[in-house]
Amino acid sequence: MNGWILAAAVVIAAGLGTSLWGVSTGPLKRRVVAQNLSNAIVCPGLLLLAQGYGRTSYVDLALILALLGPVGTLVFARLLAGELADDPPSARVPTWTVAAVGAAVVLVLCAVTGPGRAMVKLLVVGALVVGGNLIASRALSHGFPGVDRG
Amino acid sequence: MKAPATLLAVGEVLAWWAALLVLWLTLISTVHTLEWVVGACAAGVGALAARAGRRAVSDR
């Protein structure tokens, strides 16, 4: 057990625990938001675990989740567009909190990694985590303006 | 397809290809010749798909 694994445990326990609670209880609009945020909070956890175990190839797990998580949320947002249109979810504070955690973790890991291809990879993963989370949250709150034209 | 349009299409595919190849080389762990070959091929397929996708959403 080192500091990275401890940090990963805290992020995953607090983040995933909270989002699982959000996914399994409450109204639909809270559940979809929690589902979206669970992807965005597990990614930094996986990055911390990769650093803790000293195996940079584990970063690929976070990369895949960062790619597929927001896509899954977009599918939910599209399928549930009718239900969510009357009472759209708004979760600005949790969304930006999760984005800030992701950005902070990526920046700390970049500082530890030092310049090089590994750092660029971390930045790509970070951009996917934060950007994907924000885009997916926006799609949940605002729907898909212009998509239903034809 | 006229000559300028062909040139534009080739340029677009080449741009996608270069960007995807750089992404490939960034994401792999060690760079050797085989990785270059596989990456270039995968980036080529990806570039064609990217252009098709871009046209599907913009050229209506």
Backbone of each chain as ProteinMPNN parsed JSONL, in Angstrom:
{"seq_chain_A": "MNGWILAAAVVIAAGLGTSLWGVSTGPLKRRVVAQNLSNAIVCPGLLLLAQGYGRTSYVDLALILALLGPVGTLVFARLLAGELADDPPSARVPTWTVAAVGAAVVLVLCAVTGPGRAMVKLLVVGALVVGGNLIASRALSHGFPGVDRG", "coords_chain_A": {"N_chain_A": [[0.852, -1.202, 0.0], [0.744, 2.046, -1.025], [0.961, 5.678, -1.164], [-0.34, 6.422, -3.553], [-2.063, 4.304, -4.11], [-3.646, 4.449, -1.882], [-4.811, 6.965, -2.293], [-6.194, 6.331, -4.642], [-7.973, 4.451, -3.609], [-9.486, 6.065, -1.922], [-10.636, 7.876, -3.767], [-12.088, 6.108, -5.425], [-13.721, 4.763, -3.586], [-15.185, 6.859, -2.345], [-16.167, 8.282, -4.601], [-17.262, 6.326, -6.424], [-18.892, 4.982, -4.641], [-20.701, 7.023, -3.857], [-21.838, 7.544, -6.375], [-22.985, 5.088, -7.048], [-24.915, 4.899, -5.101], [-26.446, 7.066, -5.912], [-27.265, 6.144, -8.411], [-28.867, 4.003, -7.775], [-30.999, 4.911, -6.303], [-33.728, 7.249, -5.952], [-35.149, 9.753, -8.271], [-35.468, 9.423, -11.922], [-33.928, 11.372, -13.269], [-31.896, 11.935, -11.532], [-30.607, 9.528, -11.426], [-29.53, 9.097, -14.03], [-27.658, 11.126, -14.155], [-25.938, 10.397, -12.068], [-25.023, 7.976, -13.053], [-23.562, 8.859, -15.245], [-21.6, 10.397, -13.953], [-20.312, 8.438, -12.511], [-18.663, 7.104, -14.334], [-16.853, 9.149, -14.917], [-15.563, 9.558, -12.515], [-14.368, 7.188, -11.85], [-12.351, 6.9, -13.695], [-10.101, 8.721, -12.976], [-9.467, 7.324, -10.64], [-8.586, 4.849, -11.653], [-6.322, 5.728, -13.016], [-4.752, 6.565, -10.864], [-4.4, 4.1, -9.616], [-2.872, 2.779, -11.565], [-0.534, 4.241, -11.394], [0.11, 3.685, -8.736], [0.59, 0.916, -8.754], [2.731, 0.942, -10.4], [2.572, 0.29, -13.084], [2.42, 1.276, -16.165], [0.934, 0.449, -18.296], [-1.579, -0.024, -17.385], [-2.867, 2.333, -17.61], [-4.261, 2.287, -19.93], [-6.729, 1.146, -19.348], [-8.122, 3.229, -18.089], [-8.159, 4.943, -20.243], [-9.803, 3.585, -22.107], [-12.198, 3.485, -20.67], [-12.672, 6.209, -20.436], [-13.219, 6.802, -23.05], [-15.456, 5.176, -23.72], [-17.34, 5.591, -21.697], [-18.657, 8.258, -21.785], [-19.886, 7.872, -24.282], [-21.714, 5.859, -23.722], [-23.339, 7.278, -21.932], [-24.395, 9.181, -23.691], [-25.977, 7.554, -25.263], [-27.905, 6.78, -23.363], [-28.953, 9.34, -22.853], [-30.118, 9.909, -25.288], [-31.973, 7.827, -25.599], [-33.607, 8.274, -23.401], [-34.646, 10.718, -23.906], [-37.275, 11.661, -24.182], [-38.433, 11.284, -21.615], [-36.732, 12.859, -20.12], [-37.059, 15.39, -21.092], [-39.174, 16.925, -20.031], [-38.42, 17.436, -17.421], [-35.564, 18.328, -17.067], [-32.355, 17.056, -16.061], [-30.194, 18.729, -13.762], [-27.043, 19.224, -12.797], [-24.867, 20.865, -11.906], [-22.896, 21.444, -9.927], [-21.976, 18.841, -8.886], [-21.003, 17.825, -11.36], [-18.934, 19.614, -12.141], [-17.331, 19.332, -9.922], [-16.459, 16.658, -10.134], [-15.153, 16.881, -12.583], [-13.105, 18.602, -11.802], [-11.724, 17.007, -9.965], [-10.812, 14.988, -11.685], [-9.151, 16.521, -13.42], [-7.28, 17.477, -11.574], [-6.063, 15.119, -10.635], [-4.918, 14.165, -13.025], [-3.13, 16.243, -13.591], [-1.387, 16.14, -11.37], [-0.305, 13.568, -11.746], [0.938, 13.99, -14.193], [2.909, 15.797, -13.438], [4.451, 14.132, -11.833], [5.196, 12.172, -13.659], [6.737, 13.509, -15.571], [8.13, 15.21, -18.494], [7.4, 13.848, -21.736], [6.376, 11.011, -23.831], [4.663, 9.52, -22.254], [3.524, 11.433, -20.63], [2.095, 12.955, -22.454], [0.234, 11.063, -23.194], [-1.152, 10.788, -20.772], [-2.261, 13.337, -20.676], [-3.946, 13.231, -22.897], [-5.74, 11.265, -22.032], [-6.767, 12.635, -19.811], [-7.995, 14.852, -21.053], [-9.979, 13.515, -22.467], [-11.452, 12.406, -20.353], [-12.361, 14.666, -18.85], [-13.456, 16.343, -20.858], [-15.273, 14.571, -22.106], [-16.986, 14.012, -19.977], [-18.094, 16.562, -19.491], [-19.366, 17.095, -21.937], [-21.172, 14.967, -22.078], [-22.71, 15.486, -19.789], [-23.833, 17.889, -20.534], [-25.376, 17.069, -22.675], [-27.254, 15.569, -21.302], [-28.538, 17.538, -19.79], [-29.457, 19.417, -21.638], [-30.469, 18.082, -23.807], [-30.637, 17.138, -27.295], [-30.328, 19.516, -29.262], [-31.59, 20.202, -32.457], [-31.202, 17.699, -33.506], [-33.455, 16.277, -34.051], [-34.451, 16.98, -36.507], [-34.927, 15.512, -38.782]], "CA_chain_A": [[0.0, 0.0, 0.0], [1.448, 3.321, -0.997], [0.079, 6.841, -1.179], [-1.162, 6.451, -4.77], [-3.155, 3.333, -3.981], [-4.56, 5.0, -0.874], [-5.596, 8.009, -2.961], [-7.131, 5.66, -5.549], [-9.033, 3.842, -2.801], [-10.382, 7.133, -1.453], [-11.404, 8.392, -4.903], [-13.045, 5.116, -5.908], [-14.726, 4.485, -2.548], [-16.083, 8.004, -2.182], [-16.821, 8.632, -5.858], [-18.113, 5.254, -6.943], [-19.922, 4.733, -3.635], [-21.734, 8.041, -3.988], [-22.604, 7.436, -7.619], [-23.84, 3.893, -7.005], [-26.081, 5.282, -4.295], [-27.269, 7.922, -6.763], [-27.849, 5.374, -9.511], [-29.844, 3.009, -7.325], [-32.12, 5.515, -5.582], [-34.176, 8.559, -6.41], [-35.819, 9.866, -9.573], [-34.704, 9.071, -13.119], [-32.946, 12.373, -13.679], [-30.719, 11.801, -10.674], [-29.909, 8.274, -11.756], [-28.688, 9.213, -15.23], [-26.507, 11.979, -13.826], [-25.008, 9.608, -11.253], [-24.396, 7.002, -13.956], [-22.551, 9.573, -16.025], [-20.48, 10.822, -13.102], [-19.545, 7.278, -12.044], [-17.573, 6.888, -15.302], [-15.86, 10.223, -14.865], [-14.806, 9.533, -11.259], [-13.579, 5.962, -11.79], [-11.152, 7.085, -14.531], [-8.963, 9.152, -12.161], [-9.119, 6.237, -9.734], [-7.778, 3.875, -12.396], [-5.014, 6.351, -13.277], [-3.992, 6.507, -9.614], [-4.01, 2.709, -9.402], [-1.765, 2.477, -12.482], [0.673, 4.841, -10.811], [0.406, 2.986, -7.499], [1.176, -0.381, -9.058], [3.916, 1.131, -11.228], [2.374, -0.343, -14.389], [1.819, 2.33, -16.978], [-0.022, -0.096, -19.272], [-2.92, 0.025, -16.802], [-3.494, 3.596, -18.018], [-5.171, 1.98, -21.036], [-8.07, 0.916, -18.796], [-8.76, 4.537, -17.927], [-8.374, 5.493, -21.596], [-10.979, 2.942, -22.699], [-13.388, 3.927, -19.94], [-12.905, 7.611, -20.772], [-13.811, 6.845, -24.387], [-16.746, 4.5, -23.825], [-18.291, 6.095, -20.699], [-19.53, 9.31, -22.326], [-20.705, 7.331, -25.375], [-22.842, 5.2, -23.076], [-24.243, 8.305, -21.408], [-25.107, 9.786, -24.82], [-27.033, 6.61, -25.641], [-28.969, 6.958, -22.369], [-29.584, 10.646, -23.049], [-30.941, 9.837, -26.499], [-33.099, 6.924, -25.371], [-34.498, 8.803, -22.372], [-34.872, 12.131, -24.216], [-38.667, 11.993, -23.916], [-38.659, 11.374, -20.176], [-35.903, 13.899, -19.503], [-37.339, 16.702, -21.672], [-40.065, 17.707, -19.178], [-37.774, 17.795, -16.157], [-34.165, 17.982, -17.37], [-31.452, 17.026, -14.91], [-29.205, 19.798, -13.674], [-26.108, 18.824, -11.73], [-23.668, 21.642, -12.224], [-21.861, 21.325, -8.888], [-21.292, 17.534, -8.952], [-20.282, 17.662, -12.626], [-17.673, 20.359, -12.118], [-16.476, 18.736, -8.888], [-15.831, 15.464, -10.708], [-14.199, 17.351, -13.595], [-11.936, 19.159, -11.106], [-10.952, 15.873, -9.428], [-10.123, 14.372, -12.821], [-8.076, 17.397, -13.876], [-6.24, 17.536, -10.541], [-5.327, 13.842, -10.651], [-4.098, 14.099, -14.24], [-2.016, 17.201, -13.482], [-0.41, 15.61, -10.412], [0.398, 12.448, -12.371], [1.825, 14.558, -15.214], [4.068, 16.363, -12.74], [5.289, 13.019, -11.377], [5.732, 11.443, -14.814], [7.748, 14.286, -16.285], [7.849, 15.346, -19.921], [7.616, 12.657, -22.56], [5.171, 10.467, -24.446], [3.742, 9.075, -21.206], [2.783, 12.598, -20.15], [1.116, 13.302, -23.495], [-0.842, 10.08, -23.079], [-1.965, 11.174, -19.61], [-3.045, 14.528, -21.027], [-5.023, 12.786, -23.797], [-6.757, 10.618, -21.184], [-7.408, 13.681, -19.008], [-8.896, 15.628, -21.914], [-11.14, 12.67, -22.764], [-12.27, 12.266, -19.136], [-13.031, 15.921, -18.49], [-14.278, 16.778, -21.986], [-16.381, 13.641, -22.286], [-17.919, 14.208, -18.88], [-18.828, 17.817, -19.661], [-20.249, 16.982, -23.103], [-22.277, 14.065, -21.738], [-23.593, 16.178, -18.842], [-24.569, 18.894, -21.307], [-26.403, 16.37, -23.445], [-28.315, 15.174, -20.374], [-29.293, 18.703, -19.326], [-30.044, 20.226, -22.713], [-30.949, 17.265, -24.91], [-29.876, 17.228, -28.549], [-30.999, 20.485, -30.125], [-31.304, 20.098, -33.886], [-31.035, 16.329, -33.98], [-34.734, 15.704, -34.454], [-34.938, 17.65, -37.7], [-35.448, 14.604, -39.79]], "C_chain_A": [[0.879, 1.239, 0.0], [0.436, 4.46, -1.123], [-0.844, 6.873, -2.381], [-2.353, 5.516, -4.635], [-4.163, 3.81, -2.941], [-5.452, 6.066, -1.505], [-6.626, 7.382, -3.903], [-8.291, 5.066, -4.767], [-10.026, 4.905, -2.332], [-11.263, 7.628, -2.595], [-12.475, 7.393, -5.323], [-14.131, 4.866, -4.858], [-15.716, 5.642, -2.435], [-16.87, 8.268, -3.464], [-17.776, 7.564, -6.337], [-19.219, 4.919, -5.95], [-21.061, 5.722, -3.767], [-22.542, 7.842, -5.264], [-23.465, 6.183, -7.645], [-25.097, 4.165, -6.189], [-27.028, 6.147, -5.138], [-27.965, 7.139, -7.863], [-28.998, 4.508, -9.01], [-31.026, 3.62, -6.584], [-32.552, 6.792, -6.288], [-34.791, 8.547, -7.794], [-34.871, 9.607, -10.735], [-33.605, 10.083, -13.413], [-31.706, 12.327, -12.785], [-29.915, 10.565, -11.045], [-29.025, 8.43, -12.985], [-27.464, 10.083, -14.954], [-25.47, 11.18, -13.041], [-24.292, 8.574, -12.108], [-23.287, 7.652, -14.762], [-21.334, 9.903, -15.162], [-19.67, 9.629, -12.603], [-18.402, 6.968, -13.008], [-16.456, 7.886, -15.083], [-15.034, 10.184, -13.586], [-13.964, 8.255, -11.161], [-12.29, 6.106, -12.615], [-9.949, 7.614, -13.739], [-8.517, 8.084, -11.169], [-8.228, 5.201, -10.421], [-6.389, 4.437, -12.702], [-4.137, 6.283, -12.023], [-3.534, 5.082, -9.318], [-2.829, 2.329, -10.298], [-0.459, 3.026, -11.933], [1.093, 4.081, -9.558], [1.064, 1.641, -7.729], [2.432, -0.263, -9.902], [3.799, 0.453, -12.578], [1.641, 0.644, -15.294], [0.82, 1.763, -17.985], [-1.439, -0.104, -18.705], [-3.636, 1.333, -17.147], [-4.505, 3.346, -19.141], [-6.601, 1.716, -20.554], [-8.818, 2.23, -18.673], [-9.066, 5.156, -19.285], [-9.645, 4.913, -22.22], [-12.255, 3.41, -22.011], [-13.718, 5.377, -20.277], [-13.531, 7.747, -22.148], [-15.25, 6.324, -24.372], [-17.788, 5.054, -22.856], [-19.225, 7.166, -21.249], [-20.399, 8.816, -23.475], [-21.934, 6.637, -24.803], [-23.852, 6.2, -22.543], [-25.042, 8.953, -22.539], [-26.231, 8.867, -25.297], [-28.215, 6.729, -24.679], [-29.713, 8.265, -22.614], [-30.518, 10.623, -24.257], [-32.19, 8.994, -26.249], [-34.12, 7.524, -24.41], [-34.887, 10.246, -22.665], [-36.3, 12.543, -23.882], [-38.933, 12.202, -22.435], [-37.923, 12.56, -19.559], [-36.282, 15.302, -19.993], [-38.19, 17.552, -20.728], [-39.335, 18.236, -17.956], [-36.284, 17.494, -16.289], [-33.276, 17.997, -16.14], [-30.48, 18.192, -14.947], [-28.292, 19.476, -12.51], [-24.793, 19.542, -11.946], [-22.559, 21.393, -11.208], [-21.187, 19.945, -8.907], [-20.466, 17.365, -10.224], [-18.938, 18.362, -12.585], [-16.743, 19.852, -11.024], [-15.725, 17.535, -9.441], [-14.799, 15.866, -11.763], [-12.933, 17.879, -12.926], [-11.078, 18.041, -10.521], [-10.149, 15.214, -10.549], [-8.938, 15.207, -13.27], [-6.933, 17.42, -12.865], [-5.392, 16.265, -10.559], [-4.398, 13.783, -11.855], [-2.9, 15.04, -14.119], [-0.952, 16.696, -12.514], [0.397, 14.475, -11.047], [1.348, 12.939, -13.465], [3.092, 15.103, -14.558], [5.014, 15.257, -12.291], [5.968, 12.323, -12.556], [6.862, 12.193, -15.484], [7.464, 14.297, -17.766], [8.188, 14.086, -20.697], [6.31, 12.156, -23.137], [4.159, 10.041, -23.398], [2.892, 10.242, -20.708], [1.727, 13.029, -21.172], [-0.072, 12.352, -23.427], [-1.767, 10.422, -21.915], [-2.841, 12.375, -19.947], [-4.194, 14.168, -21.969], [-6.143, 12.156, -22.967], [-7.511, 11.667, -20.375], [-8.398, 14.489, -19.829], [-10.15, 14.825, -22.235], [-12.055, 12.556, -21.551], [-13.069, 13.536, -18.901], [-13.967, 16.368, -19.614], [-15.49, 15.886, -22.18], [-17.439, 13.812, -21.212], [-18.759, 15.462, -19.101], [-19.806, 17.729, -20.835], [-21.452, 16.104, -22.768], [-23.249, 14.731, -20.764], [-24.447, 17.212, -19.564], [-25.693, 18.248, -22.109], [-27.556, 15.952, -22.542], [-29.177, 16.375, -20.002], [-30.056, 19.381, -20.451], [-30.597, 19.396, -23.851], [-30.066, 17.435, -26.133], [-30.563, 18.22, -29.474], [-30.601, 20.261, -31.578], [-31.219, 18.681, -34.393], [-32.333, 15.809, -34.581], [-35.302, 16.346, -35.717], [-35.508, 16.659, -38.696], [-34.96, 13.231, -39.468]], "O_chain_A": [[1.665, 1.451, 0.923], [-0.773, 4.238, -1.181], [-1.995, 7.295, -2.271], [-3.482, 5.859, -4.984], [-5.368, 3.608, -3.087], [-6.665, 6.087, -1.299], [-7.773, 7.824, -3.967], [-9.445, 5.154, -5.187], [-11.238, 4.688, -2.339], [-12.474, 7.784, -2.435], [-13.626, 7.766, -5.551], [-15.312, 4.769, -5.19], [-16.929, 5.435, -2.429], [-18.086, 8.455, -3.426], [-18.943, 7.835, -6.622], [-20.343, 4.611, -6.344], [-22.232, 5.341, -3.789], [-23.768, 7.954, -5.255], [-24.562, 6.202, -8.203], [-26.192, 3.722, -6.536], [-28.248, 5.984, -5.086], [-29.11, 7.426, -8.211], [-29.982, 4.298, -9.719], [-31.975, 2.904, -6.264], [-31.824, 7.338, -7.118], [-34.942, 7.496, -8.417], [-33.651, 9.573, -10.571], [-32.486, 9.709, -13.764], [-30.602, 12.641, -13.228], [-28.686, 10.568, -10.982], [-27.89, 7.953, -12.993], [-26.373, 9.812, -15.454], [-24.272, 11.27, -13.31], [-23.102, 8.32, -11.92], [-22.213, 7.078, -14.943], [-20.191, 9.714, -15.578], [-18.484, 9.768, -12.303], [-17.305, 6.612, -12.579], [-15.277, 7.534, -15.063], [-13.923, 10.714, -13.555], [-12.951, 8.241, -10.462], [-11.265, 5.512, -12.281], [-8.873, 7.022, -13.814], [-7.326, 7.952, -10.889], [-7.244, 4.735, -9.847], [-5.397, 3.709, -12.653], [-2.945, 5.985, -12.099], [-2.424, 4.869, -8.831], [-1.902, 1.648, -9.86], [0.583, 2.374, -11.994], [2.282, 3.856, -9.333], [1.98, 1.257, -7.002], [3.133, -1.255, -10.107], [4.812, 0.074, -13.168], [0.426, 0.821, -15.205], [-0.042, 2.49, -18.479], [-2.404, -0.184, -19.465], [-4.854, 1.438, -17.001], [-5.477, 4.087, -19.291], [-7.565, 2.02, -21.256], [-9.973, 2.35, -19.081], [-10.094, 5.81, -19.464], [-10.459, 5.643, -22.787], [-13.259, 3.696, -22.663], [-14.888, 5.743, -20.393], [-14.284, 8.687, -22.401], [-16.15, 6.946, -24.937], [-18.984, 5.001, -23.141], [-20.445, 7.012, -21.192], [-21.528, 9.281, -23.638], [-23.044, 6.792, -25.311], [-25.061, 6.011, -22.675], [-26.227, 9.243, -22.374], [-27.302, 9.333, -25.687], [-29.371, 6.775, -25.101], [-30.943, 8.304, -22.587], [-31.58, 11.246, -24.242], [-33.301, 9.37, -26.621], [-35.326, 7.327, -24.562], [-35.401, 10.937, -21.785], [-36.527, 13.635, -23.361], [-39.578, 13.175, -22.043], [-38.403, 13.185, -18.614], [-35.88, 16.296, -19.387], [-37.972, 18.759, -20.62], [-39.595, 19.352, -17.506], [-35.787, 16.531, -15.705], [-33.428, 18.856, -15.272], [-30.005, 18.593, -16.009], [-28.73, 19.458, -11.36], [-23.748, 18.922, -12.142], [-21.411, 21.159, -11.585], [-19.959, 19.869, -8.941], [-19.36, 16.826, -10.182], [-17.918, 17.779, -12.95], [-15.522, 19.922, -11.16], [-14.517, 17.401, -9.249], [-13.717, 15.285, -11.84], [-11.825, 17.643, -13.408], [-9.85, 18.109, -10.571], [-8.965, 14.92, -10.389], [-7.845, 14.68, -13.479], [-5.761, 17.388, -13.242], [-4.164, 16.324, -10.505], [-3.234, 13.4, -11.731], [-1.785, 14.681, -14.498], [0.242, 16.804, -12.79], [1.619, 14.418, -10.909], [2.43, 12.38, -13.65], [4.2, 14.899, -15.053], [6.233, 15.414, -12.355], [7.134, 11.937, -12.484], [7.841, 11.587, -15.92], [6.662, 13.504, -18.258], [9.125, 13.359, -20.368], [5.263, 12.781, -22.966], [2.952, 10.172, -23.6], [1.71, 10.081, -20.403], [0.616, 13.415, -20.809], [-1.224, 12.759, -23.578], [-2.99, 10.36, -22.036], [-4.008, 12.434, -19.561], [-5.286, 14.725, -21.861], [-7.323, 12.454, -23.157], [-8.735, 11.609, -20.258], [-9.503, 14.782, -19.372], [-11.252, 15.372, -22.274], [-13.278, 12.6, -21.683], [-14.293, 13.5, -18.768], [-15.119, 16.725, -19.368], [-16.601, 16.372, -22.393], [-18.637, 13.764, -21.492], [-19.977, 15.442, -18.924], [-20.931, 18.221, -20.751], [-22.59, 16.425, -23.11], [-24.463, 14.569, -20.887], [-25.624, 17.393, -19.253], [-26.796, 18.784, -22.216], [-28.712, 15.977, -22.963], [-30.399, 16.26, -19.907], [-31.169, 19.866, -20.249], [-31.153, 19.961, -24.793], [-28.903, 17.823, -26.029], [-31.301, 17.819, -30.373], [-29.417, 20.143, -31.893], [-31.167, 18.469, -35.605], [-32.316, 15.0, -35.508], [-36.504, 16.263, -35.968], [-36.484, 16.962, -39.382], [-35.272, 12.281, -40.186]]}, "seq_chain_B": "MKAPATLLAVGEVLAWWAALLVLWLTLISTVHTLEWVVGACAAGVGALAARAGRRAVSDR", "coords_chain_B": {"N_chain_B": [[-16.013, 13.711, -59.888], [-14.169, 16.638, -59.533], [-10.817, 17.94, -60.223], [-9.81, 19.791, -58.136], [-11.524, 19.083, -56.048], [-10.885, 16.409, -55.665], [-8.257, 16.678, -54.863], [-8.65, 18.024, -52.47], [-10.039, 16.108, -51.021], [-8.11, 14.069, -50.843], [-6.201, 15.462, -49.395], [-7.59, 15.851, -47.01], [-7.918, 13.231, -46.063], [-5.249, 12.572, -45.751], [-4.526, 14.362, -43.724], [-6.137, 13.481, -41.578], [-4.972, 10.953, -41.387], [-2.323, 11.503, -40.599], [-2.79, 12.743, -38.122], [-4.015, 10.65, -36.705], [-2.003, 8.765, -36.746], [-0.028, 9.997, -35.202], [-1.43, 10.015, -32.791], [-1.612, 7.259, -32.333], [1.133, 6.61, -32.028], [1.603, 7.994, -29.747], [0.091, 6.69, -27.829], [1.016, 4.066, -27.592], [3.332, 1.819, -25.896], [6.108, 1.129, -26.402], [8.136, 2.164, -29.111], [8.692, 0.624, -32.082], [9.75, -0.714, -35.331], [7.724, -2.425, -36.33], [5.51, -1.463, -34.973], [5.257, 1.032, -36.145], [4.476, 0.245, -38.752], [2.067, -1.185, -38.327], [0.634, 0.828, -37.028], [0.529, 2.782, -39.048], [-1.05, 1.493, -40.965], [-3.444, 1.054, -39.516], [-4.09, 3.694, -38.958], [-4.58, 4.55, -41.525], [-6.951, 3.169, -42.271], [-8.554, 4.24, -40.254], [-8.502, 6.931, -40.987], [-9.95, 6.984, -43.395], [-12.43, 6.188, -42.404], [-12.885, 8.295, -40.649], [-13.162, 10.464, -42.375], [-15.424, 9.659, -43.771], [-17.247, 9.673, -41.659], [-17.18, 12.36, -40.908], [-18.231, 13.541, -43.204], [-20.732, 12.445, -43.143], [-22.015, 13.789, -41.079], [-21.767, 16.473, -41.778], [-22.101, 17.04, -44.592], [-25.009, 17.351, -45.731]], "CA_chain_B": [[-15.281, 14.563, -58.937], [-13.174, 17.443, -60.252], [-9.465, 17.861, -59.676], [-9.653, 20.425, -56.822], [-12.258, 18.315, -55.039], [-10.08, 15.212, -55.381], [-7.097, 17.124, -54.083], [-9.146, 18.357, -51.13], [-10.372, 14.851, -50.347], [-6.85, 13.398, -50.507], [-5.593, 16.244, -48.311], [-8.308, 15.606, -45.75], [-7.576, 11.886, -45.594], [-3.851, 12.622, -45.275], [-4.497, 15.073, -42.436], [-6.649, 12.529, -40.587], [-4.01, 9.87, -41.236], [-1.193, 11.999, -39.802], [-3.224, 12.961, -36.736], [-4.259, 9.364, -36.062], [-0.712, 8.087, -36.549], [0.583, 10.623, -34.027], [-2.157, 9.518, -31.613], [-1.18, 5.864, -32.14], [2.501, 6.576, -31.499], [1.565, 8.525, -28.381], [-0.582, 5.809, -26.881], [1.69, 2.783, -27.4], [4.361, 1.928, -24.852], [7.438, 1.212, -26.998], [8.037, 2.425, -30.55], [9.641, 0.017, -33.017], [9.332, -0.658, -36.74], [6.434, -3.088, -36.527], [4.473, -0.552, -34.483], [5.071, 2.044, -37.187], [3.731, -0.34, -39.877], [0.692, -1.445, -37.886], [0.004, 2.122, -36.764], [0.243, 3.466, -40.312], [-2.194, 0.819, -41.589], [-4.649, 1.327, -38.731], [-4.416, 5.105, -39.136], [-5.154, 4.686, -42.862], [-8.361, 2.757, -42.177], [-9.229, 5.226, -39.416], [-8.632, 8.196, -41.709], [-11.083, 6.851, -44.316], [-13.649, 6.178, -41.585], [-13.083, 9.631, -40.091], [-13.691, 11.337, -43.43], [-16.807, 9.249, -44.012], [-18.052, 10.145, -40.542], [-17.271, 13.826, -40.979], [-19.154, 13.897, -44.29], [-22.087, 12.022, -42.779], [-22.673, 14.781, -40.219], [-21.735, 17.852, -42.284], [-22.614, 17.177, -45.954], [-26.348, 16.786, -45.789]], "C_chain_B": [[-14.18, 15.333, -59.667], [-11.833, 17.423, -59.525], [-9.318, 18.553, -58.316], [-10.352, 19.633, -55.726], [-11.473, 17.065, -54.651], [-8.904, 15.557, -54.498], [-7.497, 17.395, -52.631], [-9.426, 17.084, -50.336], [-9.099, 14.128, -49.921], [-6.176, 14.117, -49.339], [-6.264, 15.969, -46.978], [-7.939, 14.248, -45.173], [-6.147, 11.878, -45.049], [-3.758, 13.3, -43.91], [-5.001, 14.173, -41.317], [-5.605, 11.457, -40.29], [-2.85, 10.316, -40.341], [-1.596, 12.161, -38.339], [-3.405, 11.636, -36.015], [-2.964, 8.605, -35.818], [0.019, 8.662, -35.332], [-0.084, 10.125, -32.748], [-1.727, 8.094, -31.293], [0.192, 5.831, -31.477], [2.571, 7.136, -30.078], [1.075, 7.476, -27.399], [0.127, 4.477, -26.678], [2.852, 2.96, -26.416], [5.762, 2.036, -25.444], [7.296, 1.326, -28.51], [9.099, 1.622, -31.277], [8.999, -0.127, -34.385], [7.952, -1.263, -36.955], [5.291, -2.188, -36.084], [4.195, 0.554, -35.499], [4.188, 1.497, -38.306], [2.268, -0.537, -39.491], [-0.049, -0.129, -37.662], [-0.367, 2.84, -38.041], [-0.961, 2.837, -40.999], [-3.491, 1.161, -40.85], [-5.072, 2.782, -38.91], [-5.023, 5.346, -40.516], [-6.626, 4.321, -42.866], [-9.154, 3.794, -41.385], [-9.456, 6.539, -40.144], [-9.804, 8.138, -42.682], [-12.405, 6.892, -43.542], [-13.944, 7.565, -41.044], [-13.662, 10.568, -41.143], [-15.153, 10.979, -43.717], [-17.722, 9.768, -42.911], [-18.25, 11.648, -40.586], [-18.267, 14.24, -42.05], [-20.583, 13.543, -43.919], [-22.775, 13.079, -41.924], [-22.685, 16.178, -40.835], [-22.314, 18.01, -43.686], [-24.008, 16.585, -46.056], [-27.014, 17.153, -47.097]], "O_chain_B": [[-13.35, 14.73, -60.347], [-11.721, 16.964, -58.389], [-8.745, 17.954, -57.405], [-9.843, 19.521, -54.611], [-11.397, 16.702, -53.477], [-8.587, 14.859, -53.535], [-6.778, 17.043, -51.696], [-9.103, 16.985, -49.152], [-9.0, 13.635, -48.797], [-5.652, 13.486, -48.421], [-5.602, 15.866, -45.945], [-7.683, 14.11, -43.977], [-5.868, 11.26, -44.022], [-2.999, 12.863, -43.045], [-4.395, 14.095, -40.248], [-5.371, 11.092, -39.138], [-2.446, 9.59, -39.432], [-0.858, 11.776, -37.432], [-3.006, 11.494, -34.859], [-2.828, 7.892, -34.824], [0.604, 7.926, -34.538], [0.585, 9.847, -31.752], [-1.503, 7.753, -30.132], [0.398, 5.122, -30.492], [3.472, 6.801, -29.308], [1.573, 7.379, -26.277], [-0.131, 3.805, -25.679], [3.295, 4.075, -26.14], [6.531, 2.915, -25.057], [6.448, 0.671, -29.116], [10.289, 1.895, -31.12], [7.855, 0.279, -34.591], [7.116, -0.701, -37.663], [4.239, -2.144, -36.721], [3.05, 0.962, -35.691], [3.268, 2.175, -38.764], [1.356, -0.126, -40.208], [-1.208, 0.016, -38.052], [-1.439, 3.44, -38.134], [-1.802, 3.546, -41.553], [-4.499, 1.51, -41.466], [-6.263, 3.079, -39.002], [-5.869, 6.224, -40.681], [-7.455, 5.061, -43.395], [-10.259, 4.18, -41.768], [-10.482, 7.191, -39.947], [-10.565, 9.098, -42.801], [-13.366, 7.537, -43.96], [-15.101, 7.979, -40.98], [-14.547, 11.371, -40.847], [-16.002, 11.855, -43.883], [-18.827, 10.242, -43.178], [-19.346, 12.151, -40.334], [-19.054, 15.165, -41.851], [-21.528, 14.227, -44.312], [-23.989, 13.255, -42.025], [-23.524, 16.998, -40.462], [-22.962, 19.019, -43.958], [-24.16, 15.423, -46.434], [-28.158, 16.766, -47.337]]}, "name": "protein", "num_of_chains": 2, "seq": "MNGWILAAAVVIAAGLGTSLWGVSTGPLKRRVVAQNLSNAIVCPGLLLLAQGYGRTSYVDLALILALLGPVGTLVFARLLAGELADDPPSARVPTWTVAAVGAAVVLVLCAVTGPGRAMVKLLVVGALVVGGNLIASRALSHGFPGVDRGMKAPATLLAVGEVLAWWAALLVLWLTLISTVHTLEWVVGACAAGVGALAARAGRRAVSDR"}
